[in-house]
């Protein structure tokens, strides 16, 4: 692989999980700068606010100096072109992810000229997802194998506040 200086890792990160963080750490070891960006779809209902998600991302990545956290409301292909990002990085947990991300990689390459690097999830994190985190929060279960320790108490408090209706 040519020396690629910058990469984008994108998703909704509602919230960021240990699975996401594993991909971020691995990408950060390959690229000079990794842009960890939550893309906001105004038509989608999120469990956590944009501000909360960015804060969780920043806190989870605080010890990775070459990661820049942010958000965007546009399309990934436009974001990488507008910000001169060299490569898109996505994590793959299973065949469903592979099928979806392959289609997205083709689309993004066609519309941005950027390649997508697919990183296979670590086996022990292959079941970890934001959906599982939200289900575990609702049931009051143990989050220690799903979330970075640095965000668990803050995330629980935000979840309780957001669902105290």
N, C-alpha and C positions, 0 to 999 in steps of 0.2 A: 504494500500500500504506500502510495506517495505520502510525504509528510503533510498531513492536514493540520492546520493550526486551530481551527474553530469548529465546534459542533453544536448542534441544537438537540436537546432532548425535550420533547413536548408531550403534553397530555393535559388532562383536567386536574390531576393531583388533588382529588377530593376525598381523602387527603393523600399526601405523599406517604409511601409505605417503605418497609425495609427492602422490598423487591425493587421499587424505584431507586432507592438509595444505592443498592448494589450495582445497578446499571450506571448510575451517576458516577460512582467511585471508579468503576472500570473504564468508563469513557474519559474521566479526568486523568487517568494514567496514560491515555493514548494521545489526547489533544491538549494543546496549550491552554485553551479556554473552552469551557462548556457553558452554554446558555441553557439553563433549566427554566423553561417557559410554560406557564399555565395558559392554555388557550381558552378563552371565554366564549362560550356559545350562549347568546342572550335568550335562545329558545329553550335552553336546558335548565332544569331546576337542580341547584347544588345544595349539598348538606352544609357546606361551609362557604362563607363569603369570600370574595376575591382577596380581600385584605388578610383574612385568616389563613387562606391557602398559601399566599406568598410568605407570610410570617412562619408558617410551619416548614415551608421549603427552606427558607433562610436559616432557621434554627437547626434543621436536620443536616444542612450542608455547611454549618459554621466552621467545621474543621477541614474543609476542602477549599483551599484558597483560590483555585482556578475555576470555581463555579460562580456564575452570575445568575441570580434568580430574578424573574420578571413575569409579566403577563402580556397578552395581546388578544385582540378581538378579531384579527384578520385570518388569512389563510397561511398555512405553513410555507407553501411555495413562495408566497410574496414576502414573508418574514425573512426567510433565508437570503433571498435576493437583495432585499432592502437593507439588510444588516451585514452583507458580505460574509455570511457564514458558509463554511466549506462543505459541511456534511451534516446529515440528519442521523441521529442514533435512536434506535427503538429496541426495546426489550421484547423477547418472544418467550411466552410461557408454554404454549401448546400449539396444536395444529390450527386451531381457530385464529389465534393471534398471527400465526405465520401467513395464513391465507389473506387476512385483512391487511396486514402490514406490507405484504408483497404488492397488493393492489395500490396501496397508498404510496409505496416507494416508486412504482411505475408512474403514477400521476405526478408526484413531486419532481421526479427526474425530468419528465416531459415538460413541466411548467416552470421549473427553476434551473434545470441543468445540474442539480446537486444529486449526488448519490446518497443512498440510505445504507447505513451499516446496521445490520441486525445482530444483536447480541442475545444469545440464548440464556435464559434465566438460570441462575444457580438452582440445582435440584431442590435444595431445602427451602427455596423461596418460590417455587413454581406455582404454588397454590395461593400465594399472597396477592391480594387485590384490594383496591379501595372499597369495593362492594363488600368484601368480607370484613374489613375494618368497620364499616358502617353497621353491618349486621351484628358484629360483636359488641359495638357500642350500645346498640339498642337492647341487647340481651344482658349487658353488664358483665360480659366475659373478659378474659385475660387478653390484653393487647400486646404483651411483651414480645411475642414472636411475630408481630405484624408491623409494629411501629418503632421508629427510633426512640430510645428511652428519653431523649431530650425534649420530645414534644408530647408525651403521653398525658401528663397532668393538664397542660394547657389545652390540648385537644379535647380531653374529657370535659373540661370547664366550658369550652366553646360549644360543644355538642349539647350539653345540658342547657346552656343559655339559649341556643338556637331552637331547642325543642321544648322550651318551657312555655308552651302556649296553651 
